[in-house]
Amino acid sequence: MTRELKRELWQERICDYRNSGLNAQTWCLQNKITLSSLHYWINKLNKQSLESDSCFIHEFVPITQVGIPLNPSVPLVIRYQNLSIDVFEGFHPDTLRNVLEILAIYA
């Protein structure tokens, strides 16, 4: 298999993993791929700008808060699987975006 075909195969696998909603370990078990291989290729392709790939849509979705008084001392809490992120007023959107993209890779 040529390097380019192997790269394309792993891009497809990574997109499949990311779109599956499964954690890495479960996806690897179901697809008979080692976890270390998945992480290796994610890191390798990230260095080659996988961010431009169509696996993810990189944008924030507007949220409208209705009927709840805004209290700047209480954070917005984002929960995903066993992770929790507290977002306080004045957060930097680019930092949050970067954190969420990293979590998407390793969750």
VEXLO-482383 format. One record per atom (N, C-alpha, C, CB): residue in one letter; z, y, x; atom name. Coordinates in steps of 0.02 Angstrom, whole numbers, plus 50000, padded with zeros to 5 digits. Atoms other than C-alpha are relative to their C-alpha. Last residue first. Glycine has a CB too. Example, Ala and Ser with C-alpha at 12.3 -4.5 7.8 and 13.67 -1.06 7.14 Angstrom:
<pts>
+------+-------+-------+-------+------+
| rest |     w |     v |     u | atom |
+------+-------+-------+-------+------+
|    S | 49997 | 49941 | 49958 |    N |
|    S | 50357 | 49947 | 50684 |   CA |
|    S | 50037 | 50055 | 49961 |    C |
|    S | 49929 | 50023 | 50020 |   CB |
|    A | 50000 | 49941 | 50045 |    N |
|    A | 50390 | 49775 | 50615 |   CA |
|    A | 50000 | 50060 | 50045 |    C |
|    A | 50062 | 50001 | 49950 |   CB |
+------+-------+-------+-------+------+
</pts>
This chain:
<pts>
+------+-------+-------+-------+------+
| rest |     w |     v |     u | atom |
+------+-------+-------+-------+------+
|    A | 49962 | 50024 | 50058 |    N |
|    A | 51205 | 50568 | 49374 |   CA |
|    A | 49975 | 49933 | 49977 |    C |
|    A | 49997 | 50050 | 49942 |   CB |
|    Y | 49950 | 50051 | 49982 |    N |
|    Y | 51138 | 50593 | 49550 |   CA |
|    Y | 50040 | 49973 | 49941 |    C |
|    Y | 50046 | 50028 | 50050 |   CB |
|    I | 50025 | 50048 | 49950 |    N |
|    I | 50975 | 50686 | 49520 |   CA |
|    I | 50049 | 49943 | 50008 |    C |
|    I | 49987 | 50035 | 50067 |   CB |
|    A | 50053 | 50040 | 50031 |    N |
|    A | 51026 | 50772 | 49360 |   CA |
|    A | 49973 | 49948 | 50047 |    C |
|    A | 49944 | 50045 | 49976 |   CB |
|    L | 49968 | 50051 | 50042 |    N |
|    L | 51187 | 50829 | 49444 |   CA |
|    L | 49948 | 49955 | 49967 |    C |
|    L | 50044 | 50033 | 49947 |   CB |
|    I | 49971 | 50051 | 49955 |    N |
|    I | 51085 | 50916 | 49578 |   CA |
|    I | 50033 | 49945 | 49960 |    C |
|    I | 50051 | 50032 | 50048 |   CB |
|    E | 50055 | 50039 | 49971 |    N |
|    E | 50981 | 51005 | 49447 |   CA |
|    E | 50025 | 49946 | 50047 |    C |
|    E | 49951 | 50047 | 50037 |   CB |
|    L | 50026 | 50046 | 50051 |    N |
|    L | 51137 | 51056 | 49351 |   CA |
|    L | 49942 | 49959 | 50026 |    C |
|    L | 49978 | 50040 | 49938 |   CB |
|    V | 49950 | 50052 | 50011 |    N |
|    V | 51218 | 51130 | 49507 |   CA |
|    V | 49974 | 49949 | 49950 |    C |
|    V | 50067 | 50030 | 49975 |   CB |
|    N | 50000 | 50045 | 49942 |    N |
|    N | 51061 | 51226 | 49552 |   CA |
|    N | 50048 | 49942 | 49992 |    C |
|    N | 50017 | 50039 | 50064 |   CB |
|    R | 50063 | 50037 | 50002 |    N |
|    R | 51046 | 51299 | 49376 |   CA |
|    R | 49997 | 49950 | 50058 |    C |
|    R | 49939 | 50048 | 50004 |   CB |
|    L | 49993 | 50051 | 50052 |    N |
|    L | 51230 | 51349 | 49378 |   CA |
|    L | 49937 | 49957 | 49996 |    C |
|    L | 50014 | 50033 | 49931 |   CB |
|    T | 49952 | 50049 | 49974 |    N |
|    T | 51206 | 51439 | 49544 |   CA |
|    T | 50009 | 49943 | 49949 |    C |
|    T | 50069 | 50033 | 50015 |   CB |
|    D | 50036 | 50041 | 49951 |    N |
|    D | 51049 | 51525 | 49479 |   CA |
|    D | 50046 | 49946 | 50029 |    C |
|    D | 49973 | 50044 | 50057 |   CB |
|    P | 50045 | 50050 | 50031 |    N |
|    P | 51141 | 51583 | 49322 |   CA |
|    P | 49964 | 49956 | 50051 |    C |
|    P | 49950 | 50035 | 49958 |   CB |
|    H | 50067 | 49985 | 49976 |    N |
|    H | 51282 | 51669 | 49422 |   CA |
|    H | 49953 | 49946 | 49973 |    C |
|    H | 49997 | 50004 | 50078 |   CB |
|    F | 50029 | 50052 | 49957 |    N |
|    F | 51443 | 51662 | 49322 |   CA |
|    F | 49930 | 50021 | 50022 |    C |
|    F | 49998 | 49931 | 49964 |   CB |
|    G | 50020 | 49973 | 49936 |    N |
|    G | 51512 | 51827 | 49256 |   CA |
|    G | 49971 | 49948 | 50048 |    C |
|    G | 50058 | 50033 | 50032 |   CB |
|    E | 50039 | 49939 | 50006 |    N |
|    E | 51608 | 51749 | 49112 |   CA |
|    E | 49984 | 50027 | 50070 |    C |
|    E | 50038 | 50054 | 49958 |   CB |
|    F | 49964 | 49940 | 50020 |    N |
|    F | 51673 | 51578 | 49158 |   CA |
|    F | 49952 | 50059 | 49996 |    C |
|    F | 50056 | 50014 | 50049 |   CB |
|    V | 50041 | 49942 | 49983 |    N |
|    V | 51579 | 51413 | 49160 |   CA |
|    V | 50035 | 50062 | 49972 |    C |
|    V | 49927 | 49994 | 49970 |   CB |
|    D | 49974 | 49940 | 50033 |    N |
|    D | 51690 | 51259 | 49167 |   CA |
|    D | 49959 | 50060 | 50023 |    C |
|    D | 50077 | 50010 | 50013 |   CB |
|    I | 50010 | 49938 | 49963 |    N |
|    I | 51592 | 51103 | 49216 |   CA |
|    I | 50027 | 50057 | 49957 |    C |
|    I | 49925 | 50011 | 50019 |   CB |
|    S | 49983 | 49941 | 50039 |    N |
|    S | 51644 | 50927 | 49159 |   CA |
|    S | 49992 | 50062 | 50045 |    C |
|    S | 50072 | 49995 | 49971 |   CB |
|    L | 49995 | 49937 | 49964 |    N |
|    L | 51577 | 50761 | 49219 |   CA |
|    L | 50017 | 50057 | 49953 |    C |
|    L | 49934 | 50015 | 50037 |   CB |
|    N | 49931 | 49991 | 49979 |    N |
|    N | 51610 | 50588 | 49147 |   CA |
|    N | 50011 | 50064 | 50039 |    C |
|    N | 50023 | 49940 | 50041 |   CB |
|    Q | 49971 | 50064 | 49979 |    N |
|    Q | 51450 | 50580 | 49043 |   CA |
|    Q | 50073 | 50013 | 50021 |    C |
|    Q | 49959 | 49968 | 50059 |   CB |
|    Y | 50055 | 50049 | 49996 |    N |
|    Y | 51396 | 50762 | 49028 |   CA |
|    Y | 50028 | 49937 | 50031 |    C |
|    Y | 49939 | 50027 | 50042 |   CB |
|    R | 49980 | 50069 | 49986 |    N |
|    R | 51517 | 50898 | 48976 |   CA |
|    R | 49938 | 49956 | 49998 |    C |
|    R | 50053 | 49975 | 49949 |   CB |
|    I | 50058 | 50044 | 50005 |    N |
|    I | 51485 | 51085 | 48988 |   CA |
|    I | 50022 | 49930 | 50019 |    C |
|    I | 49940 | 50025 | 50046 |   CB |
|    V | 49992 | 50065 | 49966 |    N |
|    V | 51638 | 51191 | 48953 |   CA |
|    V | 49937 | 49959 | 49985 |    C |
|    V | 50065 | 49963 | 49976 |   CB |
|    L | 50045 | 50045 | 50034 |    N |
|    L | 51616 | 51377 | 48916 |   CA |
|    L | 50005 | 49934 | 50038 |    C |
|    L | 49925 | 50028 | 49998 |   CB |
|    P | 50067 | 50017 | 49975 |    N |
|    P | 51767 | 51458 | 48992 |   CA |
|    P | 49959 | 49961 | 49949 |    C |
|    P | 50005 | 49960 | 50064 |   CB |
|    V | 50011 | 50070 | 50018 |    N |
|    V | 51913 | 51545 | 48904 |   CA |
|    V | 49928 | 49982 | 50021 |    C |
|    V | 50011 | 49988 | 49923 |   CB |
|    S | 49956 | 50041 | 49959 |    N |
|    S | 51969 | 51707 | 48988 |   CA |
|    S | 49993 | 49925 | 49986 |    C |
|    S | 50073 | 50021 | 49990 |   CB |
|    P | 50025 | 50009 | 49932 |    N |
|    P | 51817 | 51800 | 48921 |   CA |
|    P | 50045 | 49958 | 50045 |    C |
|    P | 49990 | 50066 | 50032 |   CB |
|    N | 49941 | 49989 | 49959 |    N |
|    N | 51870 | 51769 | 48741 |   CA |
|    N | 49979 | 49987 | 50072 |    C |
|    N | 50060 | 49955 | 49978 |   CB |
|    L | 50013 | 50006 | 49928 |    N |
|    L | 51725 | 51786 | 48619 |   CA |
|    L | 50063 | 50017 | 50038 |    C |
|    L | 49942 | 50044 | 50022 |   CB |
|    P | 49990 | 49938 | 49962 |    N |
|    P | 51779 | 51758 | 48439 |   CA |
|    P | 49992 | 49987 | 50075 |    C |
|    P | 50070 | 50029 | 49986 |   CB |
|    I | 49945 | 50013 | 49953 |    N |
|    I | 51699 | 51604 | 48360 |   CA |
|    I | 50009 | 50064 | 50041 |    C |
|    I | 49984 | 49938 | 50046 |   CB |
|    G | 49935 | 50009 | 50032 |    N |
|    G | 51597 | 51628 | 48202 |   CA |
|    G | 50058 | 49985 | 50047 |    C |
|    G | 49995 | 49946 | 49952 |   CB |
|    V | 49991 | 49976 | 50068 |    N |
|    V | 51427 | 51600 | 48281 |   CA |
|    V | 50071 | 49986 | 49977 |    C |
|    V | 49949 | 49968 | 49953 |   CB |
|    Q | 49932 | 50017 | 50019 |    N |
|    Q | 51386 | 51586 | 48466 |   CA |
|    Q | 50013 | 50031 | 49932 |    C |
|    Q | 50052 | 50026 | 50054 |   CB |
|    T | 49970 | 49948 | 50041 |    N |
|    T | 51200 | 51585 | 48493 |   CA |
|    T | 50068 | 49977 | 49978 |    C |
|    T | 49955 | 50017 | 49939 |   CB |
|    I | 49950 | 50027 | 50046 |    N |
|    I | 51135 | 51481 | 48638 |   CA |
|    I | 50030 | 50059 | 49962 |    C |
|    I | 50056 | 49960 | 50038 |   CB |
|    P | 49952 | 49953 | 50028 |    N |
|    P | 50975 | 51521 | 48731 |   CA |
|    P | 50047 | 49966 | 49951 |    C |
|    P | 49964 | 50059 | 49966 |   CB |
|    V | 50012 | 49995 | 50071 |    N |
|    V | 50897 | 51374 | 48824 |   CA |
|    V | 50051 | 50049 | 49972 |    C |
|    V | 50004 | 49930 | 49965 |   CB |
|    F | 49940 | 49999 | 50042 |    N |
|    F | 50891 | 51391 | 49011 |   CA |
|    F | 49979 | 50008 | 49928 |    C |
|    F | 50047 | 50057 | 50022 |   CB |
|    E | 49988 | 49937 | 50035 |    N |
|    E | 50735 | 51340 | 49104 |   CA |
|    E | 50064 | 49994 | 49960 |    C |
|    E | 49940 | 50018 | 49954 |   CB |
|    H | 49948 | 49960 | 49969 |    N |
|    H | 50680 | 51211 | 49230 |   CA |
|    H | 50007 | 50066 | 49964 |    C |
|    H | 49986 | 50010 | 50074 |   CB |
|    I | 50017 | 49933 | 50020 |    N |
|    I | 50584 | 51082 | 49128 |   CA |
|    I | 50058 | 50043 | 50025 |    C |
|    I | 49988 | 50008 | 49922 |   CB |
|    F | 49950 | 49955 | 50031 |    N |
|    F | 50605 | 50921 | 49220 |   CA |
|    F | 49968 | 50065 | 49979 |    C |
|    F | 50057 | 50013 | 50049 |   CB |
|    C | 49944 | 50039 | 50026 |    N |
|    C | 50499 | 50771 | 49268 |   CA |
|    C | 50049 | 50043 | 49961 |    C |
|    C | 50035 | 49965 | 50056 |   CB |
|    S | 49991 | 49988 | 50071 |    N |
|    S | 50341 | 50877 | 49282 |   CA |
|    S | 50058 | 49961 | 49971 |    C |
|    S | 49937 | 49982 | 49963 |   CB |
|    D | 50022 | 50056 | 50041 |    N |
|    D | 50347 | 50887 | 49472 |   CA |
|    D | 50017 | 50013 | 49927 |    C |
|    D | 50033 | 49934 | 50024 |   CB |
|    S | 50060 | 49978 | 50036 |    N |
|    S | 50368 | 51057 | 49553 |   CA |
|    S | 49973 | 49945 | 49955 |    C |
|    S | 49946 | 50022 | 50049 |   CB |
|    E | 49980 | 49954 | 50053 |    N |
|    E | 50547 | 51010 | 49600 |   CA |
|    E | 49939 | 50023 | 49959 |    C |
|    E | 50035 | 50060 | 50029 |   CB |
|    L | 50006 | 50036 | 50063 |    N |
|    L | 50474 | 50862 | 49695 |   CA |
|    L | 50019 | 50046 | 49942 |    C |
|    L | 50046 | 49937 | 50000 |   CB |
|    S | 50008 | 49958 | 50060 |    N |
|    S | 50454 | 50987 | 49836 |   CA |
|    S | 49986 | 49961 | 49936 |    C |
|    S | 49945 | 50050 | 50010 |   CB |
|    Q | 50071 | 49986 | 50007 |    N |
|    Q | 50426 | 50874 | 49987 |   CA |
|    Q | 49985 | 50037 | 49935 |    C |
|    Q | 49959 | 49934 | 50003 |   CB |
|    K | 50020 | 49962 | 49940 |    N |
|    K | 50610 | 50878 | 50036 |   CA |
|    K | 49926 | 50019 | 49997 |    C |
|    K | 50014 | 49960 | 50063 |   CB |
|    N | 49973 | 49933 | 50010 |    N |
|    N | 50648 | 50824 | 49857 |   CA |
|    N | 49981 | 50044 | 50059 |    C |
|    N | 50077 | 49998 | 49992 |   CB |
|    L | 50047 | 49961 | 50040 |    N |
|    L | 50530 | 50678 | 49886 |   CA |
|    L | 50026 | 50070 | 49985 |    C |
|    L | 49984 | 49964 | 49936 |   CB |
|    K | 50064 | 49992 | 49964 |    N |
|    K | 50633 | 50608 | 50028 |   CA |
|    K | 49952 | 50045 | 49962 |    C |
|    K | 49968 | 49932 | 50014 |   CB |
|    N | 49989 | 49953 | 49945 |    N |
|    N | 50800 | 50638 | 49941 |   CA |
|    N | 49935 | 50014 | 50038 |    C |
|    N | 50052 | 49973 | 50049 |   CB |
|    I | 49984 | 49935 | 50031 |    N |
|    I | 50742 | 50555 | 49780 |   CA |
|    I | 50008 | 50052 | 50055 |    C |
|    I | 50064 | 49995 | 49957 |   CB |
|    W | 50063 | 49969 | 50021 |    N |
|    W | 50661 | 50417 | 49884 |   CA |
|    W | 50011 | 50066 | 49964 |    C |
|    W | 49963 | 49953 | 49954 |   CB |
|    Y | 50042 | 49985 | 49942 |    N |
|    Y | 50820 | 50374 | 49979 |   CA |
|    Y | 49937 | 50038 | 49978 |    C |
|    Y | 49980 | 49936 | 50037 |   CB |
|    H | 49973 | 49939 | 49968 |    N |
|    H | 50927 | 50386 | 49822 |   CA |
|    H | 49958 | 50021 | 50060 |    C |
|    H | 50073 | 49989 | 50021 |   CB |
|    L | 50010 | 49944 | 50046 |    N |
|    L | 50815 | 50261 | 49731 |   CA |
|    L | 50025 | 50065 | 50032 |    C |
|    L | 50037 | 49987 | 49933 |   CB |
|    S | 50072 | 49982 | 49999 |    N |
|    S | 50809 | 50146 | 49881 |   CA |
|    S | 49986 | 50059 | 49955 |    C |
|    S | 49957 | 49939 | 49979 |   CB |
|    S | 50013 | 49965 | 49937 |    N |
|    S | 51000 | 50150 | 49900 |   CA |
|    S | 49926 | 50020 | 50005 |    C |
|    S | 50020 | 49957 | 50060 |   CB |
|    L | 49976 | 49932 | 50008 |    N |
|    L | 51021 | 50106 | 49716 |   CA |
|    L | 49985 | 50040 | 50064 |    C |
|    L | 50075 | 50000 | 49985 |   CB |
|    T | 49935 | 49986 | 49971 |    N |
|    T | 50916 | 49950 | 49742 |   CA |
|    T | 50017 | 50074 | 49992 |    C |
|    T | 50003 | 49980 | 50074 |   CB |
|    I | 50010 | 49957 | 49941 |    N |
|    I | 50775 | 49922 | 49619 |   CA |
|    I | 50070 | 50014 | 50028 |    C |
|    I | 49962 | 50067 | 49981 |   CB |
|    K | 49998 | 50042 | 49940 |    N |
|    K | 50772 | 49782 | 49490 |   CA |
|    K | 49981 | 50038 | 50064 |    C |
|    K | 49952 | 49940 | 49991 |   CB |
|    N | 50067 | 49999 | 49970 |    N |
|    N | 50721 | 49899 | 49349 |   CA |
|    N | 49995 | 49961 | 50065 |    C |
|    N | 49980 | 50071 | 50012 |   CB |
|    Q | 50050 | 50017 | 50050 |    N |
|    Q | 50870 | 49866 | 49235 |   CA |
|    Q | 49930 | 49995 | 50030 |    C |
|    Q | 50000 | 50051 | 49944 |   CB |
|    L | 49990 | 50070 | 50020 |    N |
|    L | 50991 | 49863 | 49382 |   CA |
|    L | 49945 | 49978 | 49951 |    C |
|    L | 50069 | 49992 | 49967 |   CB |
|    C | 50020 | 50043 | 49945 |    N |
|    C | 50918 | 50024 | 49452 |   CA |
|    C | 50008 | 49926 | 49982 |    C |
|    C | 50040 | 50016 | 50063 |   CB |
|    W | 50073 | 49999 | 49997 |    N |
|    W | 50931 | 50113 | 49285 |   CA |
|    W | 49975 | 49953 | 50054 |    C |
|    W | 49974 | 50071 | 50012 |   CB |
|    T | 50025 | 50039 | 50057 |    N |
|    T | 51113 | 50059 | 49266 |   CA |
|    T | 49924 | 49996 | 50002 |    C |
|    T | 50023 | 50031 | 49934 |   CB |
|    Q | 49983 | 50070 | 49990 |    N |
|    Q | 51159 | 50120 | 49441 |   CA |
|    Q | 49971 | 49956 | 49944 |    C |
|    Q | 50076 | 49991 | 50004 |   CB |
|    A | 50042 | 50031 | 49948 |    N |
|    A | 51066 | 50284 | 49426 |   CA |
|    A | 50013 | 49926 | 50006 |    C |
|    A | 50012 | 50034 | 50067 |   CB |
|    N | 49977 | 49982 | 49933 |    N |
|    N | 51145 | 50336 | 49261 |   CA |
|    N | 49960 | 49959 | 50050 |    C |
|    N | 50078 | 49989 | 50008 |   CB |
|    L | 49952 | 50047 | 49970 |    N |
|    L | 51036 | 50316 | 49109 |   CA |
|    L | 50027 | 50027 | 50066 |    C |
|    L | 49967 | 49932 | 50012 |   CB |
|    G | 49934 | 49984 | 50025 |    N |
|    G | 50954 | 50457 | 49010 |   CA |
|    G | 50054 | 49954 | 50028 |    C |
|    G | 50001 | 49998 | 49925 |   CB |
|    S | 49969 | 50057 | 50035 |    N |
|    S | 50786 | 50374 | 49039 |   CA |
|    S | 50067 | 50017 | 49968 |    C |
|    S | 50009 | 49943 | 50048 |   CB |
|    N | 50012 | 49995 | 50072 |    N |
|    N | 50693 | 50535 | 49080 |   CA |
|    N | 50034 | 49946 | 49960 |    C |
|    N | 49926 | 49998 | 49987 |   CB |
|    R | 49973 | 49936 | 50025 |    N |
|    R | 50767 | 50548 | 49254 |   CA |
|    R | 49992 | 50007 | 49925 |    C |
|    R | 49966 | 50059 | 50035 |   CB |
|    Y | 49927 | 50000 | 49996 |    N |
|    Y | 50738 | 50363 | 49291 |   CA |
|    Y | 50029 | 50063 | 49969 |    C |
|    Y | 50023 | 49994 | 50074 |   CB |
|    D | 49976 | 50048 | 50050 |    N |
|    D | 50559 | 50366 | 49228 |   CA |
|    D | 50076 | 49998 | 49999 |    C |
|    D | 49971 | 49930 | 50016 |   CB |
|    C | 50008 | 49969 | 50065 |    N |
|    C | 50525 | 50524 | 49328 |   CA |
|    C | 50025 | 49954 | 49944 |    C |
|    C | 49925 | 50017 | 49987 |   CB |
|    I | 49948 | 49948 | 50005 |    N |
|    I | 50599 | 50441 | 49482 |   CA |
|    I | 49995 | 50037 | 49933 |    C |
|    I | 49995 | 50050 | 50058 |   CB |
|    R | 49935 | 50032 | 50011 |    N |
|    R | 50493 | 50286 | 49455 |   CA |
|    R | 50055 | 50051 | 49991 |    C |
|    R | 50017 | 49954 | 50060 |   CB |
|    E | 49999 | 50028 | 50068 |    N |
|    E | 50335 | 50388 | 49433 |   CA |
|    E | 50067 | 49968 | 49985 |    C |
|    E | 49943 | 49949 | 49991 |   CB |
|    Q | 49996 | 49942 | 50045 |    N |
|    Q | 50371 | 50488 | 49591 |   CA |
|    Q | 50004 | 49977 | 49928 |    C |
|    Q | 49939 | 50047 | 50011 |   CB |
|    W | 49930 | 49978 | 50003 |    N |
|    W | 50408 | 50323 | 49678 |   CA |
|    W | 50009 | 50064 | 49959 |    C |
|    W | 50026 | 50012 | 50071 |   CB |
|    L | 49960 | 50051 | 50035 |    N |
|    L | 50238 | 50251 | 49633 |   CA |
|    L | 50072 | 50023 | 49993 |    C |
|    L | 49997 | 49933 | 50038 |   CB |
|    E | 50014 | 49993 | 50072 |    N |
|    E | 50152 | 50413 | 49684 |   CA |
|    E | 50040 | 49950 | 49959 |    C |
|    E | 49925 | 49990 | 49988 |   CB |
|    R | 49970 | 49937 | 50022 |    N |
|    R | 50236 | 50409 | 49856 |   CA |
|    R | 49990 | 50009 | 49925 |    C |
|    R | 49970 | 50059 | 50039 |   CB |
|    K | 49928 | 50013 | 50002 |    N |
|    K | 50189 | 50226 | 49879 |   CA |
|    K | 50038 | 50062 | 49975 |    C |
|    K | 50026 | 49980 | 50069 |   CB |
|    L | 49987 | 50043 | 50059 |    N |
|    L | 50009 | 50264 | 49832 |   CA |
|    L | 50075 | 49986 | 49992 |    C |
|    L | 49961 | 49934 | 50006 |   CB |
|    E | 50010 | 49959 | 50060 |    N |
|    E | 50006 | 50410 | 49956 |   CA |
|    E | 50013 | 49959 | 49937 |    C |
|    E | 49928 | 50028 | 49998 |   CB |
|    R | 49944 | 49953 | 50008 |    N |
|    R | 50082 | 50307 | 50096 |   CA |
|    R | 49994 | 50039 | 49935 |    C |
|    R | 50004 | 50048 | 50059 |   CB |
|    T | 50003 | 49940 | 49959 |    N |
|    T | 49953 | 50170 | 50071 |   CA |
|    T | 50061 | 50045 | 49987 |    C |
|    T | 49934 | 50039 | 49985 |   CB |
|    M | 50000 | 49941 | 50043 |    N |
|    M | 50000 | 50000 | 50000 |   CA |
|    M | 50000 | 50062 | 50045 |    C |
|    M | 50062 | 50000 | 49952 |   CB |
+------+-------+-------+-------+------+
</pts>
